[in-house]
Amino acid sequence: MKYKRLQWQKLKKIHIRLFKDLPAEEFRVTIPTMLTILRIALVPCIILSMIYHCWGLAFIFFLSAAITDCLDGNLARLLRQKTFLGACLDPIADKLLLVSFFFTLVFLKTPLFPLPLWFVLLVLCKELMLICGAAYILLSGRHLDVRPTLLGKATTVVQMVFIIWLFACYYFHWMPVKTYYMMLAVMLVMVILSFLQYARIGSKRLA
């Protein structure tokens, strides 16, 4: 127990030192960061709209969240307002948005396209492993690059397009079953490939 306590204290000191080394401007709330926070705030609005089967309203909320996802990164580059806080919050907002939607859809009693629980658990496990890996790299004192890869970005875009398409199906009562399973298969492949890519990058950082 004493050894574990000493190890935790050591990790805590490393963690605090890493954040102290960053300038205060890296934690300022910029316009892009406010858009990211707005995306996080829209998550409960989307979930509540889905629970009450207000698919049109849920679609508007989700589309607004997707637009903020497009804007925050581009504005950060355009306005030169890239910060460590924004870089950390952006992927957290994306993961929270996607995982919350998928989990809500699994447990809703809907007649169209029941999302398989195993797919949601796979996505959740992938995101949790990435977060744990990033935390370990940070606490071990190594450099942590929070920028997503091109494949990671593409996976997020495909998931958002799938969700927007699914909202349209629920709202207009479409049932294109073949398209649904095809998109689900594409998402599954991209989730697995992006996880393997991040795992390879993480292993190189820890080597």
C-alpha positions in Angstrom: 0.0 0.0 0.0 2.9 2.4 0.9 4.5 1.7 -2.5 1.3 2.3 -4.4 0.8 5.6 -2.5 4.3 6.7 -3.3 3.8 5.8 -7.0 0.5 7.8 -7.1 2.1 10.8 -5.5 4.9 10.7 -8.0 2.4 10.5 -10.9 0.4 13.4 -9.4 3.5 15.5 -9.2 4.4 14.8 -12.8 0.8 15.6 -13.8 0.8 18.9 -12.0 4.3 19.8 -13.3 3.2 19.2 -16.9 0.3 21.6 -16.6 2.3 24.2 -14.8 4.8 24.2 -17.6 2.1 25.3 -20.0 1.5 29.1 -20.4 -1.7 30.5 -19.1 -2.9 31.4 -22.6 -3.1 27.7 -23.4 -6.1 27.5 -21.0 -8.0 30.6 -22.2 -11.5 30.2 -23.5 -11.5 31.3 -27.1 -14.3 31.5 -29.6 -13.5 28.0 -31.0 -13.4 26.7 -27.5 -16.9 28.2 -26.8 -18.2 26.4 -29.9 -16.8 23.1 -28.5 -18.4 23.8 -25.1 -21.7 24.5 -27.0 -21.4 21.1 -28.7 -21.1 19.4 -25.2 -24.1 21.4 -24.0 -26.2 20.2 -26.9 -25.7 16.5 -26.0 -28.5 16.4 -23.3 -30.8 18.3 -25.7 -30.3 15.7 -28.4 -30.8 12.8 -25.9 -34.0 14.2 -24.4 -35.4 14.9 -27.9 -34.7 11.3 -28.9 -36.3 9.9 -25.7 -39.5 11.9 -26.4 -39.3 10.9 -30.1 -39.0 14.5 -31.3 -36.8 13.4 -34.2 -37.0 16.7 -36.1 -35.9 18.6 -33.1 -33.2 16.0 -32.3 -32.0 16.4 -35.9 -31.7 20.2 -35.6 -29.7 19.9 -32.3 -27.4 17.3 -33.8 -26.9 19.2 -37.0 -26.0 22.3 -34.9 -23.5 20.2 -33.0 -22.0 18.8 -36.2 -21.6 22.4 -37.6 -19.8 23.5 -34.4 -17.5 20.5 -35.0 -16.7 21.8 -38.4 -16.3 25.4 -37.3 -14.2 25.2 -34.1 -11.1 23.6 -35.7 -11.2 25.9 -38.8 -11.7 29.0 -36.7 -8.9 28.0 -34.4 -6.5 27.9 -37.4 -8.0 31.0 -39.1 -8.0 33.2 -35.9 -4.7 31.6 -34.6 -6.5 30.6 -31.4 -5.2 27.0 -31.0 -5.0 26.2 -27.3 -4.2 23.1 -25.3 -7.7 23.4 -23.6 -9.4 23.5 -27.0 -7.3 20.6 -28.4 -8.4 18.5 -25.3 -12.0 19.5 -25.3 -12.6 18.9 -29.0 -12.1 15.1 -29.1 -13.9 14.8 -25.7 -17.0 16.6 -27.2 -17.0 14.4 -30.3 -16.7 11.2 -28.3 -19.5 12.3 -25.8 -21.8 13.3 -28.7 -21.4 10.1 -30.7 -21.3 7.6 -27.8 -24.3 9.3 -26.1 -26.3 9.1 -29.3 -25.5 5.4 -29.9 -26.3 4.4 -26.4 -29.6 6.3 -26.4 -30.6 4.6 -29.7 -29.8 1.1 -28.3 -32.1 1.5 -25.4 -35.0 3.3 -27.2 -38.0 1.3 -28.2 -38.0 2.2 -31.9 -39.5 0.3 -34.8 -36.8 1.3 -37.2 -33.1 0.1 -37.3 -32.4 -1.1 -33.8 -28.6 -0.4 -33.3 -26.8 -3.6 -32.1 -25.4 -3.3 -28.5 -22.2 -5.0 -29.5 -21.4 -2.1 -31.9 -21.9 0.5 -29.3 -19.8 -1.4 -26.7 -17.0 -1.7 -29.4 -17.1 2.0 -30.0 -17.1 2.7 -26.2 -14.2 0.3 -25.5 -12.2 1.9 -28.3 -12.8 5.4 -26.9 -12.0 4.4 -23.3 -8.8 2.7 -24.3 -7.7 5.8 -26.3 -8.5 8.0 -23.3 -6.6 5.7 -20.9 -3.7 5.4 -23.2 -3.5 9.2 -23.6 -3.7 9.7 -19.8 -0.9 7.1 -19.3 1.4 8.9 -21.8 0.7 12.3 -20.1 1.2 11.0 -16.6 4.4 9.2 -17.6 5.9 12.5 -18.6 6.0 11.9 -22.4 4.9 14.3 -25.1 1.2 14.0 -25.8 -0.1 15.1 -29.2 -3.9 15.4 -29.0 -4.3 16.1 -32.7 -6.5 13.4 -34.4 -5.2 11.5 -37.4 -6.7 11.8 -40.9 -8.3 8.3 -40.4 -9.6 9.4 -37.0 -11.2 12.5 -38.5 -12.7 10.4 -41.3 -14.1 7.9 -38.9 -15.8 10.7 -36.9 -17.2 12.2 -40.1 -18.6 8.9 -41.3 -20.3 8.4 -37.9 -21.8 11.8 -38.0 -23.1 11.3 -41.6 -24.6 8.0 -40.5 -26.4 9.6 -37.6 -27.7 12.5 -39.7 -28.9 9.9 -42.3 -30.5 7.9 -39.5 -32.4 11.0 -38.2 -33.8 11.5 -41.7 -34.9 7.9 -41.8 -36.7 8.2 -38.5 -38.3 11.5 -39.4 -39.5 10.5 -42.8 -40.1 6.8 -41.9 -37.7 5.5 -44.5 -36.5 1.9 -44.2 -33.6 1.3 -46.6 -32.3 -1.8 -44.8 -29.5 -2.6 -47.3 -28.1 0.9 -47.0 -28.3 0.7 -43.2 -26.3 -2.5 -42.9 -23.8 -1.3 -45.5 -23.2 2.0 -43.6 -22.9 0.0 -40.3 -20.3 -2.3 -41.9 -18.3 0.7 -43.2 -18.4 2.3 -39.7 -17.3 -0.9 -38.1 -14.3 -1.3 -40.4 -13.2 2.4 -39.9 -13.6 2.2 -36.1 -11.3 -0.9 -36.0 -8.8 0.6 -38.4 -8.6 3.9 -36.5 -8.2 2.1 -33.2 -5.3 0.1 -34.6 -3.7 3.2 -36.0 -3.9 5.0 -32.6 -2.7 1.9 -30.8 0.4 1.8 -33.1 1.1 5.5 -32.5 0.7 5.1 -28.8 3.1 2.1 -28.7 5.7 4.1 -30.6 5.4 6.9 -28.0 5.8 4.5 -25.2 8.8 2.7 -26.8 
